[in-house]
């Protein structure tokens, strides 16, 4: 086995362990929070509403990880493809910028500022019976992401990566819809405390993991000899 093949196999294993470790953590910690809340007799949803709660912190950290993976994949793709498949390499740069922006939003509330400082004063996206005044702006970001799906579908030519991406976008859409609903609408839902807080917070984290799984799955595919080897 050549040195390049050894490095490729090592990287494939490392990336797989990264996805599994993050996925297991994302799956287990909400269960641990629920068990802890039950043990001390507190409503579980309160642990997802506190300012600077752990889920929000972890989400911003995971978004930074996604930005790093996107940037590294971009560099790998340009070098490894040797110019053969760089036509839409800019998608990875766009993903890097998007995940960095979302990390900032998670930490500093950028979309809330956009809603309160621009949309509401200008009476843009207001007056809905179901959506928080100004929060329709969330759909602008979602629409931009969905518009690039055909390009991503061609870029991620590994079927598992494609379906991870679709699952990530479906879950992201559900989270955006729930996040944008106003209080009277949310309170009409069964188990509304779950939808208003834990689903929004944990759903974001799980969607981020699905994006990570999609990108890493494709990257591991490119690391095979079949993709870029002799």
C-alpha positions, 0 to 999 in steps of 0.5 A: 500500500502506498504512502498516500493510500495509508494517509487516505485510510487514516483520514477516512477512519479519523473522519468517521470517528469524528462523525460518530462521536459528535452524533452520539453526543448529540443523541445522548445529552438531551436524554441526559438532560431529561433524566436529570430534570426528572431526577430533581423534579424540574420541568425539562424545557427550562434547561433549554430556555436559560440565556446562554444555555448549554445547547446554544453554546454547543450549537455555536461550537458545532457550527464552527466545526462545520465551517472548519470542515467546509473550509478544509474540504474546499482546500482538499477538493481544489488540490486533490481534484487537480483542476478536474472538478473545481467548477463549483468549489465555491460552494464550499466557501459559501458553506464556510461563510454561512456556518460562520454567520450562523455561529455568530447568530447563535451566539449574538442573535443576529437574526433577532437584531435583523428582526427588531432593528430593520424588519419591524421598524420598516413594517416588513414581514409583519401582520401575520396571524401565525408568524412573529412579526419580522421573523419571516426574515428567517425564511430568506436565509432558508430560501437561499440555502434551498436554492443551492440544493441542485448544485449541492446534489451534483457536488455530493455525488455519493448517495449517502451524502446526498440523503444526509443533506436532504434530511438536514434541510428537511429538519432545518426547515421544520426548525425554522417554521417552529422558531418563527411561530408566534406564541398563540400559535405555538400554544395551540400545539400539543406538548407546546413546551417541547416544540417551543424550546427543546425541539428548536434547540435540539433540532438545530443541533441534529440538523447540524450533525446531518450536514456534518455527516453529509460533508464527511461522507462525501469527503471520505468518498473522495479519499478513496483510490476510486475517486482520486487515486491512480 
